[in-house]
């Protein structure tokens, strides 16, 4: 019996050592790549912010933004929205230092393929100045079509309290024509945009 136990111990020890070394190597790779990945994501987000608010020369937090971010759940709930949040909001400043709008990262947790994360620009008049996708993992040929200008440009230049999604053609400023066969994705994106609109409306109220 002792010989049989020893014959089993050797392979088990080898397997353990291999697993341990593999785990250590994976951990090392994660540590090495984590910072570059985070840096690239931050750069992509900053570029998206500039794209959605092209007239801004700088971005930064204000006391009003910090205060409302701590209570954004109430703002979003009052707007009748669920499964959505604002993960970041910055004021957009012109060359004279005046606030001309806001840029933010809005996340909908109701996408068909997972979270949908957008960079959104809204000016001080409540008009959407830009929308870029930071995370979109919807169905190819269906929900992924949300990133096409035919869909996302529908929000631009419109100053409304909120948008609604409709099938077929839209007939008013508030209506957004859904991506064909991707109503869930369309509603998730619109919910993120509406969260941004509600947040900016609250900001403008406290800034008056």
C-alpha positions as CSV (number, residue, x, y, z in Angstrom):
1,X,0.0,0.0,0.0
2,X,2.9,2.4,0.8
3,X,4.3,1.9,-2.7
4,X,0.9,2.7,-4.3
5,X,0.6,5.9,-2.1
6,X,4.0,7.0,-3.1
7,X,3.2,6.4,-6.8
8,X,0.1,8.7,-6.5
9,X,1.9,11.3,-4.4
10,X,4.5,12.1,-7.1
11,X,2.0,13.0,-9.9
12,X,-0.2,14.9,-7.5
13,X,2.7,17.0,-6.3
14,X,3.7,17.7,-9.9
15,X,0.2,18.7,-10.8
16,X,0.1,21.0,-7.8
17,X,3.4,22.6,-8.6
18,X,2.3,23.1,-12.3
19,X,-1.0,24.7,-11.2
20,X,0.9,26.9,-8.7
21,X,3.4,28.1,-11.2
22,X,0.7,28.8,-13.8
23,X,-1.3,30.8,-11.3
24,X,1.7,32.9,-10.4
25,X,2.5,33.5,-14.0
26,X,-1.1,34.6,-14.7
27,X,-1.1,36.9,-11.7
28,X,2.2,38.4,-12.9
29,X,0.7,39.0,-16.4
30,X,-2.3,40.6,-14.9
31,X,-0.2,43.0,-12.8
32,X,2.0,43.9,-15.8
33,X,-0.9,44.5,-18.2
34,X,-3.5,46.0,-15.8
35,X,-2.0,49.5,-15.8
36,X,-1.5,49.8,-19.6
37,X,-5.1,48.6,-20.1
38,X,-6.5,51.1,-17.6
39,X,-4.4,53.9,-19.2
40,X,-5.6,53.1,-22.7
41,X,-9.2,53.0,-21.5
42,X,-8.8,56.4,-19.8
43,X,-7.3,57.9,-23.0
44,X,-10.2,56.5,-25.1
45,X,-12.7,58.0,-22.6
46,X,-11.0,61.4,-22.7
47,X,-11.0,61.3,-26.6
48,X,-14.7,60.4,-26.5
49,X,-15.4,63.3,-24.1
50,X,-13.7,65.7,-26.5
51,X,-15.7,64.3,-29.4
52,X,-19.1,64.6,-27.7
53,X,-18.3,68.2,-26.6
54,X,-16.1,69.6,-29.3
55,X,-16.2,73.2,-28.2
56,X,-14.8,72.5,-24.8
57,X,-11.1,73.3,-24.0
58,X,-11.0,71.6,-20.6
59,X,-13.1,69.4,-18.3
60,X,-13.4,69.2,-14.5
61,X,-15.6,68.6,-11.5
62,X,-17.6,71.3,-9.7
63,X,-19.0,71.4,-6.2
64,X,-22.5,70.9,-7.7
65,X,-21.5,67.8,-9.7
66,X,-19.8,66.3,-6.6
67,X,-22.9,66.9,-4.5
68,X,-25.4,65.5,-7.0
69,X,-23.2,62.5,-7.8
70,X,-23.7,61.4,-4.2
71,X,-27.4,61.6,-4.7
72,X,-27.8,60.5,-8.3
73,X,-30.0,57.5,-7.3
74,X,-32.8,59.8,-6.3
75,X,-32.5,61.8,-9.5
76,X,-32.6,58.7,-11.7
77,X,-35.5,57.2,-9.7
78,X,-37.5,60.5,-10.0
79,X,-37.0,60.3,-13.7
80,X,-38.7,56.9,-13.8
81,X,-35.5,55.1,-14.8
82,X,-34.0,51.8,-13.6
83,X,-30.9,49.8,-14.3
84,X,-28.9,52.9,-15.2
85,X,-26.3,55.1,-13.6
86,X,-23.9,58.0,-14.2
87,X,-20.4,56.7,-13.3
88,X,-18.7,60.0,-14.0
89,X,-19.7,63.6,-14.9
90,X,-17.4,66.6,-15.6
91,X,-18.2,70.2,-16.5
92,X,-17.0,71.3,-19.9
93,X,-15.3,74.7,-19.9
94,X,-14.7,77.1,-22.8
95,X,-11.5,79.2,-23.3
96,X,-12.7,81.8,-20.8
97,X,-13.5,79.2,-18.1
98,X,-17.2,79.4,-18.5
99,X,-19.3,76.2,-18.2
100,X,-20.7,75.4,-21.6
101,X,-22.0,71.9,-20.9
102,X,-21.3,68.6,-19.3
103,X,-19.7,65.3,-20.4
104,X,-20.4,62.1,-18.6
105,X,-20.2,58.3,-18.7
106,X,-23.6,56.8,-18.5
107,X,-24.1,53.1,-18.0
108,X,-27.2,51.0,-18.8
109,X,-27.4,47.6,-17.1
110,X,-30.2,46.5,-19.4
111,X,-28.4,45.8,-22.6
112,X,-29.1,42.5,-24.5
113,X,-25.5,41.5,-24.3
114,X,-24.5,43.1,-21.1
115,X,-23.8,46.7,-19.8
116,X,-23.8,49.5,-22.4
117,X,-21.5,52.3,-21.6
118,X,-21.7,55.7,-23.4
119,X,-19.9,59.0,-23.3
120,X,-22.5,61.7,-23.5
121,X,-22.3,65.4,-24.1
122,X,-25.1,67.8,-23.1
123,X,-24.8,71.6,-23.2
124,X,-26.2,74.0,-20.6
125,X,-29.4,74.4,-22.6
126,X,-30.1,70.6,-22.3
127,X,-29.3,69.8,-25.9
128,X,-27.3,66.6,-26.7
129,X,-24.1,67.5,-28.3
130,X,-22.6,64.1,-28.8
131,X,-22.8,60.4,-28.1
132,X,-20.0,57.8,-28.3
133,X,-20.0,54.2,-27.2
134,X,-17.4,53.1,-24.7
135,X,-18.7,49.6,-24.2
136,X,-21.1,47.9,-26.6
137,X,-21.3,44.1,-26.8
138,X,-24.7,43.5,-28.4
139,X,-25.6,41.0,-31.2
140,X,-23.6,41.5,-34.4
141,X,-25.8,42.8,-37.2
142,X,-28.5,43.8,-34.8
143,X,-27.8,45.6,-31.5
144,X,-24.3,46.5,-32.7
145,X,-25.9,48.7,-35.3
146,X,-26.6,51.1,-32.5
147,X,-23.2,52.5,-33.0
148,X,-24.0,53.6,-36.6
149,X,-24.8,57.3,-37.1
150,X,-28.3,56.4,-38.4
151,X,-29.2,55.5,-34.8
152,X,-27.0,57.5,-32.4
153,X,-27.3,60.8,-34.4
154,X,-31.0,60.9,-33.7
155,X,-30.3,62.3,-30.2
156,X,-28.1,65.1,-31.4
157,X,-29.1,68.8,-31.3
158,X,-32.4,68.0,-29.5
159,X,-33.4,69.7,-26.3
160,X,-36.1,67.5,-24.7
161,X,-36.9,66.4,-21.1
162,X,-36.5,62.7,-22.2
163,X,-36.6,60.4,-25.2
164,X,-38.9,57.5,-26.0
165,X,-38.2,54.6,-28.3
166,X,-40.6,53.7,-31.1
167,X,-40.7,51.0,-33.7
168,X,-40.7,52.4,-37.3
169,X,-40.1,56.1,-38.1
170,X,-40.1,58.7,-35.4
171,X,-42.6,61.6,-35.6
172,X,-41.4,64.0,-33.0
173,X,-38.3,65.4,-31.3
174,X,-38.8,63.1,-28.4
175,X,-39.1,59.9,-30.4
176,X,-36.1,57.7,-31.2
177,X,-36.6,55.1,-34.0
178,X,-35.3,51.8,-32.7
179,X,-32.6,49.8,-34.4
180,X,-34.3,47.1,-36.5
181,X,-34.8,44.0,-34.4
182,X,-32.9,45.5,-31.5
183,X,-35.5,47.2,-29.4
184,X,-33.9,46.1,-26.1
185,X,-30.6,47.7,-27.1
186,X,-32.3,50.8,-28.3
187,X,-34.2,51.2,-25.1
188,X,-31.0,50.6,-23.0
189,X,-29.1,53.3,-24.9
190,X,-32.1,55.7,-24.6
191,X,-32.3,55.0,-20.9
192,X,-28.6,56.0,-20.5
193,X,-29.2,59.2,-22.4
194,X,-32.3,60.0,-20.4
195,X,-30.3,59.5,-17.2
196,X,-27.8,62.0,-18.5
197,X,-30.5,64.5,-19.3
198,X,-32.1,64.2,-15.9
199,X,-28.8,64.7,-14.2
200,X,-28.0,67.8,-16.2
201,X,-31.5,69.2,-15.5
202,X,-30.8,68.7,-11.8
203,X,-27.4,70.4,-12.2
204,X,-28.8,73.4,-13.9
205,X,-31.4,73.8,-11.2
206,X,-28.9,73.9,-8.4
207,X,-26.5,76.1,-10.4
208,X,-29.1,78.9,-10.9
